Amino acid sequence: MDIINHLNSREKRKSVVEIGCGLGDILRNLKFERKLGFDKQKQVLNALNFLNKFYRKKKRIISTHIQFDELFLKDKYDVIIMVNWIHKIPDHELLNKLNDFYLNNLIPGGEIIIDSVIGNKNIYPYEHNFDEINRKLGGQMKLIGVYSMGKYYDITRKTVSFKKPIKNFDLIK
């Protein structure tokens, strides 16, 4: 809900893409003009497409089957979301993809939303360092939420936004 509330409070809400969208729980609740969802599981996307039939046009999600390592975005978006799965991606691989998306697929003032899980390395092998990511991207980092989870609340999930700054010349375009 924190991600949904954060993104629905944005002034500009034209396009959003969620990589690893699953059944579209986040996307279906966003008030954006254009919503795209990518996922590697065909069965999940089939279920999402079935659910789409029951929603008004404004809630519908355009879905595509793709593997993360094969993903190349073509357009520019207001928001790119990657949550609940990136703990399985090695740091250098994630950082390279984030940098590519940030430079080539994010509008000025747009943001990338990611999360990181701390604890239980067997289930969550990669704990991504937000400060290191922000140094590489050079944007504005904002903590969206911190959540305790696990049997003894010994696992912590943090969700952040990396916002691409708006430069003066971008306002003229």
Secondary structure, 3 states (H helix, E strand, C coil): CHHHHHHHCCCCCCEEEEECCCCCCCHHHCCCCEEEEEECCHHHHHHHHHHHCCCCHHHCCEEEECCHHHCCCCCCEEEEEECCCHHHCCHHHHHHHHHHHHHHCEEEEEEEEEEEEECCCCCCCCCCCHHHHHHHHCCEEEEEEEEEECCCCCEEEEEEEEECCCCHHHHHC
